[in-house]
Amino acid sequence: MARIIAGVGSSHVPAIGAALDNNKTEEPYWKRVFSGFEKSQKWMAGTKPDVATVVYNDHASAFSVDLIPTFALGCAPEFPPADEGWGPRPVPVVKGHPELASHIAQSVILDEFDLTICNKMEVDHGLTVPLNLLCGKIPPSGEWPFKVIPLAVNVVMYPPPTGHRCYMLGKAIRKAVKSFPEDLSVVIFGTGGLSHQISGPRAGLINSKWDKAFLDRLSKDPKKLTHIPHIEYMREAGAEGVEMVMWLIMRGALDEDVKEVYRFYTVPASNTAVGHIILENKRTVPARGRSSAGKTRQAALRKPSQRIASRDAR
Amino acid sequence: MARTQHDYDDIPGTFVFDAERSRQGYGINMFCMSLMKDENRRAFKANEAEYLKRFSLTEAQREAILKRDYNRMLELGGNIYFTAKLGATDGHSFQHLAASMSGATQDAYAEMMKSGGRSVEGNRSKSGKDKLAKSKSKSKSKSSAKRK
């Protein structure tokens, strides 16, 4: 059976993608941001998931204001990078996992989450920037190291889904993945945030205290976060900071008790506070009938993350 | 018809892009969306007022676009992810737009961001209502106390 082994939270600031695409990663301003993901890339290389479900939002790329789906799941075999006005980002086409994606769609709709199905969709920086942060720079001729199931959430038009709704959708996704017969390991990404406001006279708002409290609770006490109303996100973390509800889908898809293996926070990247966290499910019971090679791989995988954790603790 | 008032209208310096603004600003946002195509960008730059006739816009919306009054565009239903495409068509960086919306020079804005961004202190509420709203909710009282 398939199972979710870990969750990744990451900002998806477009300027991070631009810095990467224009080879600015060594400039001190950007090095501060990218150096925070070096350990994460090692962790990802060691974890080697088969599939990543990436919860993100579209920024007027695939969806205009003609259609505003609250939850849209990508079931296509591939998702080309969108042209966001400067040509598509120079990254590989994102390969999907249509079988698992349609299985998730069927399962969560029957669990009363009325998803929109996308059999054709382009993906913008909201999805590709976190992939880069966790996998490094990969030329368009290369391949992302795993299949991706995009889950686009409306956080552009108010109201986005509530934090509680997001958390419960995460639980439904977890159940769906668990009931997929193929032996696959899945990582789920929650992206966006952290505090930022990019519109209106209050643009530039950052609230590090609030962000850090959010990360603490995400790790240890996520149910508390599900009660935060939109007004509090917008007031405290900026009008666009409300997109942090997407992290709760990721968190809902994990065990209640998780191991935080890594965290990074820096201000700013362009107009935004950059937040990042890696949470692992503690119980990684091998699937029945899983090959011993699979078990060995799992055992090997524990090492890099433990190394990260101990380094981080120092 | 006057705009329906909402709790989030109390947040200073903020135009929340809600369903009502989404409806009113459809023309602004679809105009901005059209700027994703190079041929449209060129047609717009060649004759802005003429190009805008292709979209259903009110006089106030048209004026805000022509004047590049980004705050007014937001107030009249534009969304920042869309209006940013107009900024890009003009060759401006996003920080240029953010600075202009917040009434700062681009240098001053960039400097503010580097030193940690705009503080939330004094920027939470137009009326001070936020304190009342928080004390109502027991589940949040601990965190809001911590924040002070």
Interface residues (C-beta under 8 A of the other chain):
Chain A: P14 A15 H59 A60 S64 V65 D66 I68 D83 E84 G85 W86 V156 M157 Y158 P159 S195 Q197 I198 S199 G200 P201 R202 A203 G204 L205 I206 N207 S208 K209 W210 A213 K224 H227 I228 H230 I231 E232 M234 R235 E236 A239 E240 V267 P268 S270 N271 A273
Chain B: D7 Y8 I11 P12 G13 T14 F15 V16 F17 D18 A19 S22 G25 Y26 N29 M30 C32 M33 L35 M36 N71 L74 N79 I80 Y81 F82 K85 A88 F94 Q95 A98 A99 M101 S102 G103 Y109 M112 M113 K114 G116 G117 R118 S119 V120 N123 R124 S125 D130 A133 K134 S137 S139 K140 S143 K146 R147
